[in-house]
Amino acid sequence: MFWQNKRVVVTGGAGFLGSFVVEKLKARGAKEIFVPRSREYDLRRREAVQQLLAETRPDIVIHLAARVGGIGVNRAKPAEFFYDNLIMGADLLHESWRAGIEKFVAIGTICAYPKHTPVPFREEDLWN
């Protein structure tokens, strides 16, 4: 089984989507899954990302973490949310590359699609 001998970090693994991903990884044989918590690793700080990777030594990083807060706070502070999420993803990707991580997986958000995109969403509609 592919996952059986893999060390996997799932950022955001305690969140809505992440908890399902962790459950599916376990069902597929993953035994070493690390779910970092923001109180221990502030992924907006490069030093925390480096510490996470050094301490967990993962083969695979699945990046699902994001700064979230609902529509109101997103409207009030859009630049802060965008910046924090951009920095998390960029630093995780870069530091994973520097650490020689075998595979890095990141997701996007449905918020990237235009307001009136037909359902079901299609990848090619992202920039329309």
C-alpha positions in Angstrom: 0.0 0.0 0.0 1.4 3.4 -1.0 0.5 5.2 2.2 1.7 2.6 4.7 5.3 3.7 5.0 4.8 7.4 4.3 5.1 10.2 6.9 2.4 12.7 6.0 1.9 16.3 7.3 -1.7 17.6 6.8 -1.9 21.3 7.5 -5.5 22.2 8.4 -6.0 18.5 9.2 -8.3 19.4 12.1 -10.5 21.6 10.0 -13.6 20.7 8.0 -12.0 19.4 4.8 -8.7 18.3 6.5 -10.4 16.0 9.0 -12.0 14.1 6.1 -8.6 13.9 4.3 -7.0 12.5 7.5 -9.8 10.0 7.8 -9.3 8.8 4.2 -5.5 8.6 4.6 -6.0 6.4 7.6 -8.4 4.2 5.7 -5.8 3.8 3.0 -3.2 2.6 5.4 -1.3 5.8 6.4 0.1 5.3 9.9 2.2 8.4 10.4 0.0 11.4 10.0 0.9 14.7 11.7 -1.6 17.4 12.0 0.1 20.6 13.1 -1.9 23.1 15.2 -1.6 26.8 14.8 -0.9 27.3 18.5 2.3 25.2 18.0 3.2 26.2 14.5 2.2 29.6 13.1 2.6 28.7 9.5 2.7 32.4 8.6 6.2 32.4 10.0 9.0 30.8 7.9 10.8 29.7 11.1 7.7 27.8 12.2 7.5 26.1 8.8 11.1 25.1 9.0 10.6 23.8 12.5 7.5 21.7 11.5 9.4 20.1 8.6 12.5 19.4 10.8 10.5 17.9 13.6 8.2 15.7 11.5 10.4 14.8 8.6 7.5 14.1 6.2 7.6 12.4 2.9 4.4 14.2 1.8 2.9 17.5 2.8 -0.8 18.1 2.1 -1.5 21.8 2.6 -5.1 22.5 3.5 -4.6 25.2 6.3 -5.9 28.7 5.8 -6.7 31.7 7.7 -10.5 31.8 7.7 -13.1 33.8 9.5 -16.3 34.1 7.6 -17.7 36.6 5.1 -17.8 39.6 7.3 -14.2 39.5 8.5 -13.0 38.5 5.0 -14.7 41.7 3.6 -13.3 43.8 6.4 -9.7 42.6 6.0 -9.3 41.0 2.6 -5.7 41.9 2.2 -4.7 40.4 5.5 -6.4 37.1 4.7 -5.0 37.0 1.2 -1.4 37.8 2.5 -1.5 35.3 5.4 -2.8 32.5 3.1 -0.3 33.4 0.4 2.6 33.4 2.8 1.6 30.1 4.3 1.4 28.4 0.9 4.5 29.9 -0.5 6.7 29.2 2.5 5.4 25.7 2.9 6.0 25.0 -0.8 9.5 26.5 -0.8 10.7 25.0 2.5 9.3 21.6 1.4 11.4 21.8 -1.7 14.4 22.9 0.3 13.9 19.9 2.6 13.6 17.4 -0.2 10.0 16.5 0.4 8.8 13.9 -2.0 5.4 15.4 -2.8 3.6 18.6 -2.0 -0.2 18.9 -2.5 -2.1 22.2 -2.1 -5.7 23.1 -2.7 -7.5 26.2 -3.9 -10.7 27.7 -2.7 -14.1 27.9 -4.2 -13.9 31.6 -3.6 -11.5 31.9 -6.6 -14.4 31.2 -8.9 -16.5 34.1 -10.3 -19.7 34.9 -8.5 -22.0 33.5 -11.2 -20.1 30.3 -12.2 -22.4 27.5 -13.3 -22.7 24.5 -11.0 -21.0 22.0 -11.0 -17.8 24.0 -11.1 -15.3 23.1 -13.8 -11.6 23.8 -13.6 -11.7 25.8 -16.9 -14.2 28.2 -15.4 -11.8 29.4 -12.8 -10.6 32.5 -14.8 -13.8 33.2 -16.7 
